[in-house]
Amino acid sequence: MKNTEKPETKHGTKKRKIGFYIGIGTAIGAGIGAAIGNIGVGIGVGVAIGAGIGVALKRKRNG
């Protein structure tokens, strides 16, 4: 590789993907929280679910 060439970058790193699922979980949790009347509880549950999905998919991919 010449000095003028840029190194290849990986897109969609593991941390970003887990963060993606946490973000989706937060949004879903806010909706659930609004439905039950307690947005704080809904967001907390959504973050936990999103993190769980992200970690489970990471473990599944790594074997």
C-alpha positions in Angstrom: 0.0 0.0 0.0 1.4 3.4 -0.9 1.4 6.2 1.5 -1.1 8.1 -0.6 -3.8 5.4 -0.3 -6.3 5.5 2.5 -6.6 2.4 4.6 -9.8 0.5 4.3 -12.3 1.3 7.1 -14.9 -1.1 8.5 -18.4 0.2 8.5 -21.0 -0.9 11.0 -18.7 -1.7 13.9 -20.1 -3.8 16.8 -20.5 -0.9 19.1 -22.4 1.0 16.6 -24.8 -1.9 16.0 -25.5 -2.4 19.7 -26.1 1.4 19.9 -28.5 1.1 17.0 -30.6 -1.5 18.8 -30.5 0.5 22.1 -31.8 3.5 20.1 -34.6 1.5 18.6 -35.4 -0.1 22.0 -35.6 3.4 23.5 -38.1 4.5 20.9 -40.2 1.4 21.3 -40.0 1.7 25.1 -41.1 5.4 25.0 -44.2 4.3 23.0 -45.0 1.5 25.4 -44.4 3.9 28.3 -46.8 6.4 26.8 -49.4 3.6 26.4 -49.1 2.5 30.1 -48.8 6.1 31.4 -45.2 6.0 32.6 -42.7 7.0 30.0 -39.7 6.6 32.3 -40.4 3.0 32.9 -41.1 2.4 29.2 -37.8 4.0 28.2 -35.9 1.9 30.8 -37.5 -1.3 29.6 -36.8 -0.3 26.0 -33.1 0.3 26.6 -32.8 -3.0 28.4 -34.5 -4.9 25.5 -32.4 -3.0 22.9 -29.2 -3.8 24.7 -30.2 -7.4 25.1 -31.0 -7.8 21.4 -27.7 -6.1 20.4 -25.6 -8.3 22.7 -27.4 -11.5 21.6 -26.8 -10.8 17.9 -23.2 -10.0 18.6 -22.7 -13.4 20.5 -24.6 -15.2 17.7 -22.3 -13.8 15.1 -19.1 -14.5 17.1 -20.3 -18.1 17.8 
